[in-house]
């Protein structure tokens, strides 16, 4: 299970903000059906602050809100978490890291996250032992076949994502082109 604290650290690495800002970024990344209550976001950020991963200060625009940002230690933690899959990883672990990499990381980190996830999925496929297609059908065999089909689909999804340009990449290219045009 993915800890909200680690997810929030990745979102903060992309830029600081208030708890409401971070909550909106979370919803934009994972969808409204996965939204997190603002009280849980605030509590989790406070806990991350006690652990030394984030710091807060009064928001310059909203007097009653805190502005949160990552510490150096928090930056190290979020990078390590993004690139280290747990040994008992699940499809949720892969999905979470990939969606965060799409929305909140630079292109090299995105590529590395995809590589790490692909390596883990491919290793899992090598370890799997699906039943032969001509073997008698049992519930156990059907579960093994479903597991293998899921892994094949996840690997294909990650390989396809690698070839696509993210909105962040396009915006970055447009920004660099505009900067070059100004300098010319």
C-alpha positions in Angstrom: 0.0 0.0 0.0 1.3 3.4 -0.9 1.7 5.9 1.9 0.2 9.3 1.3 3.2 11.0 2.8 5.5 9.7 0.1 3.0 10.8 -2.6 2.8 14.3 -1.1 6.6 14.5 -1.0 6.7 13.9 -4.8 4.0 16.5 -5.4 5.9 19.0 -3.2 9.1 18.2 -5.1 7.4 19.7 -8.2 6.6 22.9 -6.3 5.5 24.0 -2.9 2.1 25.2 -2.0 -0.7 25.2 0.5 -2.5 22.0 1.6 -5.3 23.0 -0.7 -2.8 23.3 -3.6 -1.3 19.9 -2.9 -4.8 18.4 -2.5 -5.8 19.7 -6.0 -2.6 18.4 -7.5 -3.3 15.0 -6.0 -6.8 15.0 -7.4 -5.5 16.1 -10.8 -3.0 13.3 -10.8 -5.1 10.4 -9.5 -8.6 11.5 -10.4 -11.5 12.9 -8.4 -12.5 9.4 -7.3 -9.2 9.1 -5.5 -9.3 12.5 -3.9 -8.0 12.9 -0.3 -9.7 14.9 2.4 -8.0 18.2 3.2 -7.8 17.2 6.9 -5.8 14.1 5.9 -3.5 16.1 3.6 -2.9 18.7 6.4 -2.3 16.0 9.0 0.1 14.1 6.7 2.1 17.3 5.8 2.4 18.1 9.6 3.7 14.6 10.2 6.2 15.0 7.3 7.3 18.2 8.9 7.9 16.5 12.2 10.0 13.9 10.4 12.1 16.7 8.7 10.9 16.1 5.2 8.9 19.3 4.7 8.9 22.8 6.2 6.1 25.3 6.4 5.6 29.0 6.8 2.7 31.4 6.7 1.3 31.7 3.2 2.0 35.1 1.6 -1.5 35.2 0.0 -3.7 33.5 2.6 -3.0 34.4 6.2 -4.7 31.4 7.7 -2.9 28.8 5.5 0.6 27.4 5.7 2.8 27.2 2.6 4.6 23.8 2.4 7.9 23.0 0.7 10.3 20.1 0.6 13.5 20.0 2.6 16.7 18.6 1.2 16.1 15.4 3.3 12.5 15.3 1.9 14.0 15.6 -1.6 16.3 12.6 -1.0 13.4 10.6 0.5 11.0 11.3 -2.5 13.6 10.4 -5.1 14.5 7.2 -3.3 10.8 6.3 -2.9 10.1 6.9 -6.6 12.9 4.6 -7.7 12.7 1.8 -5.1 9.8 -0.6 -5.6 8.9 -2.7 -2.6 9.6 -6.4 -2.9 5.9 -7.1 -2.6 4.9 -4.4 -5.0 1.4 -4.3 -6.5 -0.2 -2.9 -9.6 -1.1 0.1 -7.4 2.5 0.8 -6.6 3.3 0.8 -10.3 0.3 3.0 -11.2 1.0 5.5 -8.4 4.7 6.0 -9.3 3.9 6.2 -13.1 1.1 8.8 -12.7 3.3 10.9 -10.3 6.2 10.6 -12.8 3.9 11.8 -15.6 2.7 14.8 -13.6 5.4 15.8 -11.2 8.9 14.9 -12.5 11.4 15.9 -15.1 11.8 13.7 -18.2 14.9 11.8 -17.0 13.2 10.9 -13.7 10.1 9.9 -15.7 12.2 7.6 -17.9 13.9 6.1 -14.8 10.6 5.4 -13.1 9.3 3.6 -16.2 12.5 1.6 -16.4 12.3 0.6 -12.7 8.7 -0.4 -13.1 9.3 -2.3 -16.3 12.2 -4.2 -14.8 10.1 -5.3 -11.8 7.2 -6.3 -14.0 9.4 -8.3 -16.4 11.1 -10.0 -13.4 7.7 -10.9 -12.0 6.7 -12.4 -15.4 9.8 -14.5 -15.5 9.0 -15.9 -12.0 5.4 -16.5 -12.8 4.4 -20.0 -13.9 1.1 -19.8 -15.8 -0.5 -23.1 -16.8 -0.3 -24.2 -20.4 -3.2 -23.1 -22.5 -4.1 -26.7 -23.3 -4.1 -27.8 -19.6 -7.5 -28.6 -17.9 -9.1 -25.4 -16.6 -9.1 -24.9 -12.9 -9.6 -21.8 -10.8 -5.9 -21.9 -9.9 -4.9 -22.0 -13.6 -7.4 -19.3 -14.5 -5.9 -17.0 -11.7 -2.4 -17.7 -13.1 -3.5 -16.8 -16.6 -5.2 -13.6 -15.4 -2.1 -12.6 -13.5 0.1 -13.2 -16.6 -2.4 -11.3 -18.9 -2.3 -8.4 -16.4 1.5 -8.3 -16.4 1.6 -8.4 -20.2 -0.9 -5.5 -20.3 1.0 -3.5 -17.7 4.3 -4.0 -19.6 2.7 -2.9 -22.8 1.2 0.2 -21.2 4.6 1.2 -19.7 6.4 0.7 -23.1 3.7 2.8 -24.9 4.0 5.6 -22.3 7.7 5.8 -22.8 7.2 6.8 -26.5 4.8 9.6 -25.7 5.4 13.2 -25.1 4.0 14.5 -21.8 2.3 17.8 -21.5 5.2 18.8 -19.2 7.7 18.0 -22.0 5.8 20.0 -24.6 5.5 23.0 -22.2 9.2 22.8 -21.4 10.1 22.7 -25.1 7.8 25.7 -25.8 9.4 27.6 -22.9 12.9 26.9 -24.1 12.0 27.9 -27.7 10.5 31.2 -26.4 13.7 31.9 -24.4 15.9 31.2 -27.4 13.7 33.5 -29.5 14.1 36.3 -26.9 17.8 35.9 -26.9 18.1 35.9 -30.7 
